């Protein structure tokens, strides 16, 4: 099972302020374990590029919204 750890945060539902990198990292680990090493490497590199853009990893203070983080990681994979 691949699951981001950090607990639930129902009070933040719909606020677009939660950092989704743990969930993206869980996908990266799953790809690696499944033998999709090239895809896992692309996700990892995309995560690194996105993390460099963030100012602070705290909820609501990362410098990007949840959607922006997800979009940025996805865009970095395509490049």
Number of C-alpha atoms within 10 A of each C-alpha: 5 13 13 14 9 8 6 8 8 7 7 12 10 9 10 15 20 21 21 16 18 13 15 21 18 16 18 21 19 17 18 15 12 9 11 13 15 11 14 20 16 18 23 20 15 20 22 13 15 21 17 9 13 14 11 13 14 12 15 16 14 18 16 22 18 20 14 16 24 19 13 19 23 17 12 18 17 10 7
